[in-house]
Amino acid sequence: MTTIAVTGASGFCGSHVAAAAAARGADVLCVGRRPGPAGRHIRWDAAREVPDLTGADLVVHCAAAVGDPVPGSAGEAVMRAVNVDGTARLLDAAAGRPVVWVSSASVYAPGPGRSRITEDHPVRGQLNAYGRTKAAGEALALAAGAVVLRPRAVYGPGDPHLVPRLLSRVRRGRLLLPGGSVLLSLTAVENLTDACLAAADWPPGAYNIADPTPYERDEALRTVLRAHGVRARIGHIPPGLARTAAGAAQTLARLRPHTEPLLTRYAVDQLANSVVLDVSRAQAQGWTARRTLDAYTAAGPAGRGTGGSSA
């Protein structure tokens, strides 16, 4: 029986990977601060400790600190301790075992020109600490010969980030977005899970992971809002105005370093420009995205429950 160590198994992505691995007959080690949904718990504080991976045949690294903290804040320091220093400790502990490292499309250079992103797109100029620390962490993983997966905007049952943040931005029945509608890739957590469990057999390197086709931004958001019983009109503001407002919000947030700004330049960049991932490299390894946003919205409230944490 294969033994798979899943870091961050109590969080959103990690819990799906751990449960799916157990359902497929693997022995699962849930490595993190809290127990996962299956298998045996191995306690690990990614910000401080070297994990015990004794007995593991494969390591799937999902643990991460997420968010958009103010530059120079304690939150940014924690993010670096987990996403970069924690990766170094994990790779040392892996000691030659195959590692699948879950990164993010946030590592890609911002701005226009992302209507079809391959894995060769520049990795630089990230607009927030999350993107910068994920880029630094994945650089360590790639140098160590890991398989690195780059999903974008992961959603699905138990999502504690994407959809709750969207719902919180609705004000008086209206959701304001920067610029007109664009095409965006999203990644169902089930599609990412399938890739995590298949990727141990892939050649080392980076792989984009996303749903079969990109979504038209405004219609996708309307679909998600309706699925959660929220009726809201979508309004548009000029991207330049949105960037100015984001800059002001980030400046004000420096006065309250333990909170995140309501709007950031990263969020504007991610919503105002087309960001479409080319997944042909993963498809060439036999991976196929089987889940779509329609399946998520059709699942009903019980199948879309939100909650959990990231690591």
C-alpha positions as CSV (number, residue, x, y, z in Angstrom):
1,M,0.0,0.0,0.0
2,T,1.3,3.5,-0.9
3,T,1.7,5.9,2.0
4,I,1.1,9.5,1.1
5,A,2.0,12.4,3.4
6,V,-0.3,15.3,2.8
7,T,0.7,18.6,4.4
8,G,-2.0,21.1,5.3
9,A,-4.5,18.2,5.4
10,S,-6.9,20.1,7.7
11,G,-7.2,22.9,5.2
12,F,-9.2,23.4,2.0
13,C,-7.1,21.8,-0.7
14,G,-5.2,19.4,1.6
15,S,-8.4,17.9,3.1
16,H,-9.7,17.1,-0.4
17,V,-6.4,15.5,-1.3
18,A,-6.2,13.5,1.9
19,A,-9.8,12.2,1.6
20,A,-9.4,11.3,-2.1
21,A,-6.1,9.5,-1.4
22,A,-7.7,7.4,1.4
23,A,-10.7,6.6,-0.8
24,R,-8.3,5.3,-3.5
25,G,-6.7,2.9,-1.0
26,A,-3.6,4.8,0.1
27,D,-2.4,5.0,3.7
28,V,-2.5,8.7,4.5
29,L,-0.4,10.8,6.9
30,C,-2.0,14.1,7.6
31,V,0.9,16.5,8.3
32,G,0.0,19.8,9.9
33,R,-1.2,21.6,13.0
34,R,-4.6,19.8,13.1
35,P,-5.8,16.3,12.1
36,G,-7.1,15.8,8.5
37,P,-10.2,14.0,7.3
38,A,-8.6,10.6,7.1
39,G,-5.5,8.7,8.1
40,R,-3.0,9.4,10.9
41,H,-2.1,12.9,12.2
42,I,1.5,14.0,12.2
43,R,1.8,17.3,14.0
44,W,3.8,20.0,12.1
45,D,4.1,23.7,12.5
46,A,5.4,24.7,9.0
47,A,6.7,28.0,10.3
48,R,9.0,26.5,12.9
49,E,9.6,22.8,12.6
50,V,11.0,20.0,10.3
51,P,8.2,17.5,9.6
52,D,8.4,13.8,10.4
53,L,7.8,12.1,7.1
54,T,8.9,8.6,8.3
55,G,7.2,5.9,6.2
56,A,5.9,8.2,3.4
57,D,6.4,7.1,-0.2
58,L,5.1,10.4,-1.6
59,V,4.7,13.9,-0.2
60,V,1.9,16.3,-1.5
61,H,2.6,19.7,-0.1
62,C,-0.6,21.7,0.3
63,A,0.2,23.7,3.5
64,A,0.4,27.4,2.9
65,A,-0.2,30.7,4.5
66,V,-2.7,32.7,2.3
67,G,-4.1,36.2,2.2
68,D,-3.0,39.6,1.2
69,P,-1.2,41.1,4.2
70,V,0.2,44.7,4.3
71,P,3.8,44.8,3.2
72,G,6.2,44.7,6.1
73,S,3.5,43.4,8.5
74,A,3.7,40.5,10.9
75,G,1.3,38.7,8.5
76,E,3.8,38.9,5.7
77,A,6.6,37.6,8.0
78,V,4.4,34.6,8.8
79,M,3.7,34.0,5.1
80,R,7.4,33.9,4.4
81,A,8.1,31.6,7.4
82,V,5.5,29.1,6.1
83,N,5.6,29.4,2.3
84,V,9.4,29.7,1.9
85,D,11.2,28.6,5.0
86,G,8.6,25.9,5.6
87,T,9.2,24.6,2.1
88,A,13.0,24.4,2.7
89,R,12.3,22.4,5.9
90,L,9.9,20.1,4.1
91,L,12.3,19.4,1.2
92,D,15.1,18.6,3.7
93,A,12.7,16.1,5.4
94,A,11.6,14.6,2.1
95,A,15.1,13.3,1.6
96,G,14.7,12.2,-2.0
97,R,11.1,11.2,-1.8
98,P,8.9,12.4,-4.7
99,V,7.3,15.7,-3.9
100,V,4.2,17.3,-5.4
101,W,4.2,21.0,-4.4
102,V,1.0,23.0,-4.8
103,S,1.9,26.5,-6.0
104,S,-0.4,29.2,-7.6
105,A,-0.8,31.1,-10.8
106,S,-0.2,34.1,-8.7
107,V,3.5,33.6,-9.3
108,Y,3.1,34.8,-13.0
109,A,4.0,38.3,-13.9
110,P,1.0,40.7,-13.7
111,G,-0.5,42.9,-16.3
112,P,-1.9,42.2,-19.8
113,G,-0.7,39.5,-22.1
114,R,-2.1,36.6,-20.1
115,S,-4.8,35.4,-22.5
116,R,-3.0,32.1,-22.9
117,I,-0.4,31.5,-20.2
118,T,2.0,28.6,-20.6
119,E,4.4,27.5,-17.9
120,D,7.1,29.5,-19.6
121,H,5.4,32.8,-18.8
122,P,7.7,35.1,-16.7
123,V,7.6,34.5,-13.0
124,R,8.4,37.9,-11.5
125,G,6.9,41.2,-10.3
126,Q,4.2,39.7,-8.1
127,L,1.9,42.2,-6.6
128,N,1.5,40.8,-3.1
129,A,3.3,38.8,-0.5
130,Y,1.4,35.6,-1.3
131,G,2.6,35.7,-4.9
132,R,6.1,36.5,-3.9
133,T,6.4,33.8,-1.3
134,K,4.8,31.2,-3.5
135,A,7.3,32.1,-6.2
136,A,10.2,31.8,-3.8
137,G,8.9,28.5,-2.4
138,E,8.3,26.9,-5.7
139,A,11.8,27.9,-6.9
140,L,13.2,25.8,-4.0
141,A,10.8,22.9,-5.0
142,L,11.8,23.1,-8.6
143,A,15.5,23.1,-7.8
144,A,14.9,20.0,-5.7
145,G,13.3,18.1,-8.6
146,A,9.7,18.4,-7.4
147,V,6.5,18.5,-9.5
148,V,5.0,22.0,-9.1
149,L,1.3,22.6,-9.8
150,R,0.0,26.0,-10.6
151,P,-3.8,26.3,-10.1
152,R,-5.8,29.5,-10.3
153,A,-8.6,30.6,-8.0
154,V,-9.4,27.3,-6.5
155,Y,-13.0,26.8,-5.6
156,G,-15.3,24.0,-4.4
157,P,-16.9,22.4,-1.3
158,G,-15.4,23.8,1.9
159,D,-13.9,26.9,0.2
160,P,-13.0,29.3,3.0
161,H,-11.4,32.0,0.7
162,L,-12.7,32.7,-2.8
163,V,-16.5,32.6,-2.5
164,P,-16.7,34.0,1.0
165,R,-14.6,37.0,-0.2
166,L,-16.8,37.4,-3.2
167,L,-20.0,37.4,-1.1
168,S,-18.6,39.9,1.3
169,R,-18.0,42.4,-1.5
170,V,-21.7,42.7,-2.4
171,R,-23.0,46.0,-1.1
172,R,-26.7,47.0,-1.3
173,G,-27.4,44.4,-4.0
174,R,-24.5,45.5,-6.2
175,L,-21.0,44.1,-6.9
176,L,-18.5,46.5,-8.5
177,L,-15.8,45.1,-10.7
178,P,-12.8,46.8,-12.5
179,G,-13.4,47.2,-16.2
180,G,-15.5,45.1,-18.6
181,S,-15.8,41.4,-18.5
182,V,-12.8,39.2,-19.4
183,L,-12.0,35.5,-19.7
184,L,-10.6,33.9,-16.5
185,S,-9.4,30.4,-15.6
186,L,-10.7,28.9,-12.4
187,T,-9.7,25.6,-10.8
188,A,-12.2,23.2,-9.2
189,V,-10.6,21.7,-6.1
190,E,-11.5,18.2,-7.5
191,N,-9.5,18.9,-10.6
192,L,-6.5,20.0,-8.5
193,T,-6.9,16.9,-6.3
194,D,-6.8,14.6,-9.3
195,A,-3.6,16.3,-10.4
196,C,-2.0,16.1,-7.0
197,L,-2.5,12.3,-6.9
198,A,-1.4,11.7,-10.5
199,A,1.6,14.0,-10.6
200,A,4.0,11.8,-8.7
201,D,4.6,10.0,-12.0
202,W,5.1,13.2,-14.1
203,P,8.5,14.6,-15.0
204,P,9.7,17.2,-12.6
205,G,8.7,20.8,-13.5
206,A,5.8,23.2,-13.4
207,Y,2.3,22.4,-14.6
208,N,-0.8,24.7,-15.0
209,I,-4.0,23.2,-13.6
210,A,-7.4,24.6,-14.4
211,D,-10.9,23.7,-15.5
212,P,-11.5,22.5,-19.1
213,T,-12.3,26.0,-20.5
214,P,-12.1,29.6,-19.1
215,Y,-15.1,31.4,-17.9
216,E,-16.6,34.8,-18.9
217,R,-16.0,36.7,-15.7
218,D,-19.3,38.5,-15.1
219,E,-21.4,35.5,-16.0
220,A,-19.4,33.2,-13.8
221,L,-19.7,35.6,-10.8
222,R,-23.5,35.9,-11.4
223,T,-23.7,32.1,-11.4
224,V,-21.9,31.8,-8.1
225,L,-24.0,34.5,-6.5
226,R,-27.2,32.9,-7.6
227,A,-26.1,29.6,-6.3
228,H,-25.7,31.1,-2.9
229,G,-29.0,32.9,-3.0
230,V,-27.6,36.3,-3.6
231,R,-29.3,38.6,-6.1
232,A,-26.9,41.3,-7.1
233,R,-26.3,43.6,-10.1
234,I,-22.8,43.8,-11.4
235,G,-21.4,47.2,-12.1
236,H,-18.2,48.3,-13.7
237,I,-15.7,51.0,-12.7
238,P,-12.6,52.1,-14.8
239,P,-9.6,49.9,-14.0
240,G,-7.5,53.1,-13.4
241,L,-9.9,54.3,-10.8
242,A,-10.0,50.8,-9.2
243,R,-6.2,50.8,-9.0
244,T,-6.2,54.2,-7.4
245,A,-8.8,53.1,-4.8
246,A,-6.7,50.0,-4.1
247,G,-3.6,52.0,-3.5
248,A,-5.5,54.2,-1.0
249,A,-6.9,51.2,0.7
250,Q,-3.5,49.6,1.1
251,T,-2.1,52.9,2.4
252,L,-4.8,53.1,5.0
253,A,-4.3,49.4,6.0
254,R,-0.8,50.2,7.1
255,L,-2.4,52.1,10.0
256,R,-4.0,48.7,11.0
257,P,-1.3,46.2,10.3
258,H,-3.3,43.2,11.6
259,T,-6.0,43.6,9.0
260,E,-6.1,43.2,5.3
261,P,-7.2,46.0,2.9
262,L,-10.6,45.6,1.4
263,L,-9.2,46.2,-2.1
264,T,-5.6,45.6,-3.3
265,R,-3.7,46.2,-6.6
266,Y,-3.4,42.4,-6.8
267,A,-7.2,41.9,-6.7
268,V,-7.7,44.6,-9.4
269,D,-5.0,42.9,-11.6
270,Q,-6.6,39.5,-11.3
271,L,-10.1,40.8,-12.2
272,A,-9.4,43.4,-14.8
273,N,-7.2,41.4,-17.1
274,S,-7.8,38.1,-18.9
275,V,-5.9,35.3,-17.1
276,V,-6.2,32.0,-19.0
277,L,-4.0,29.0,-18.2
278,D,-2.8,26.7,-20.9
279,V,-3.1,23.2,-19.4
280,S,-1.7,21.2,-22.3
281,R,1.5,20.2,-20.5
282,A,-0.6,18.4,-17.7
283,Q,-2.9,17.0,-20.3
284,A,0.1,15.5,-22.1
285,Q,0.7,13.4,-18.9
286,G,-2.8,12.0,-19.1
287,W,-4.5,14.4,-16.7
288,T,-8.0,15.6,-17.6
289,A,-10.1,18.2,-15.8
290,R,-13.4,16.6,-15.1
291,R,-15.2,19.2,-13.0
292,T,-16.7,22.6,-13.9
293,L,-18.3,25.5,-12.2
294,D,-21.7,24.2,-13.4
295,A,-21.2,21.0,-11.4
296,Y,-20.3,23.1,-8.3
297,T,-23.4,25.3,-8.5
298,A,-25.7,22.3,-9.2
299,A,-24.5,20.6,-6.0
300,G,-26.8,22.5,-3.7
301,P,-25.9,24.2,-0.4
302,A,-24.8,20.9,1.2
303,G,-22.3,20.3,-1.5
304,R,-21.0,23.8,-1.5
305,G,-20.5,24.3,2.2
306,T,-17.7,26.7,3.1
307,G,-15.4,26.5,6.0
308,G,-12.0,25.2,7.0
309,S,-8.6,26.8,6.9
310,S,-5.6,26.9,4.6
311,A,-3.0,24.9,6.4
